[in-house]
Amino acid sequence: MPSERKVIMDSNKEVTHLSSEERRIIETGIRNGSTKTAIARTIGKDNSTVGKEIKLHRKLKYKSSLTRECSNYRKCKYGRECFPECEDFEQFTCKRRDRSPGACNGCSNYSHCRFDKYIYDPVDAEREYRTLLTDSRSGYNITTLEAKALGEKIQPLLKQGLSPYAILQAHPEIKLSEKTLYTYIENKVFEGLVDIGPMDLRRQVNRKMSRKKANTYKKREDRQYLIGRNYKDYQFYMAENPDVFVTQMDTVYNDVSNGPYIQTYKFVCGGFLFAILQNEKTASAMTEGVNRLEAILGTEVFRKYVHVLLTDRGSEFADANAIEKSADGLRRTRVYYCDPMQSGQKGSLENNHTELRYVLPKECDLKKLGLVDQDALNTVLSHVNSLPIEKFGGKSPFDVVEFMYPDLYEKLTAFGLRKIPVDQINLMPSLLKDRRPDKPKKHAGGRKPKISAISPREVAQLAAKGLSPKEIAARMGVSIATFYRRFPANKK
């Protein structure tokens, strides 16, 4: 009869969590291409423990530029324009990344792999583990009944002005430290049981703030949607794809509560400013604005000129996944975010906001100014984009887009934008005066304007353009006799 094999295991290893040294060994094993089983044998853990550790703490370091992770992208006969019903689509799988060891550290194909890349960092893993360990152990070692009994005992003493220290000295049967009792009162453990709160403590204001509360004032870390979409990621992507088109996005408004809100886009290639009028400054509204831009340009033109979308970290642009994908679930653009307080990273758009503010100045009601609909905004955009630019050799953004990007020009003009002659460009708030809701209506058959209402400046401008006195009078809505009485020097 064969002898029974005795299995001897290190009991200490079975009950302890992974240490920082063991995590470094895991990272070394991943870099060397070892399997999870081999790594687990090295540190004396079960292979499932190693697998869970890697999967839980690995981070996405590179996001694929492909619409979908397809294994046949090299020989795609559709020019890598993915669509849901593609019969050649085959989901890409990587044995090293998806199975064992489960991360891309040390992979020989890392530099030229086109798919998502995950990295396991033992330092980040240790920090996340410590945070989770602290959170899981936060709480209070007291039942509801015990809390009620304790509260009823200390309530009258606190109302008499005694400190927690004095209460504990007079009642040694309360097996708590002074700090614990302070914590119970400050964190409202007795709330709903007895009438005890932080304001019953005589030295509450002078007490040092707890570490947990102090942590709420520390500098926040990047949120989840920013991973793989920071400005450094943008620079890295543009270095690898220097020929793609970039569009910058932002929001302009005066009244943060009532709007209106202008969702601005800058086609950097042609220096052209486009915008959509919004009634809300929310993530869903801005996502719908991107959907509308795609509908205006068409899917093909949108994916060509909005290949990359660079914006700031405003909460209205937080739904990055919805902005990046069309209704069919395919990627239509790539969203990247500027660094905090670094609006100059999309300075091209910020410069156009200066011109926009000539017509729509700050600290005024934009609706009363005449910005009541998209047509009014299109009027402003038409004048701004018709201005000659020194960088373009005296050409306007309209001229550049018409000559260089005719497909984009066709979509923009079809939406209602038009080139304005230079002599007729108006970059003053008076541009929208005909659209102001409080403008008095003209009465048919009413009296003609008073002579004093005719502006000498407007007359001089019209005369400089070659208009005759009769034509100027007709433009002003008065008779020629009235015009000559007001401006006798113009009489021939």
Secondary structure, DSSP 4 states (H G I P E B T S, - for coil): -PPPPPP---HHHHHSPPPHHHHHHHHHHHHTT--HHHHHHHHT--HHHHHHHHHHH-EEEE---SSS-BTTSTT-TTTT---TT-TT--B---IIIIISS-S-TT-TTGGG--S-EEE--HHHHHHHHHHHHHHHT-S-S--HHHHHHHHHHHHHHHHTT--HHHHHHH-TTS---HHHHHHHHHTTTTTTTSS--GGG-TTTTTSPPPHHHHGGGSPPPPPGGGTT-SHHHHHHHHHH-TTS-EEEEEEEES-TTT--EEEEEEETTTTEEEEEEES--SHHHHHHHHHHHHHHH-HHHHHHHTSEEEE---GGG--HHHHHB-TTS-B--EEEEPPTT-GGGGHHHHHHHHHHHHHS-SSS-HHHHT--SHHHHHHHHHHHTTS-BGGGTTB-HHHHHHHH-HHHHHHHHHHT-----GGG---SGGGGGGG-TTPPPPPTT-PPPPGGGS-HHHHHHHHHTT--HHHHHHHHTS-HHHHHHH-GGG--
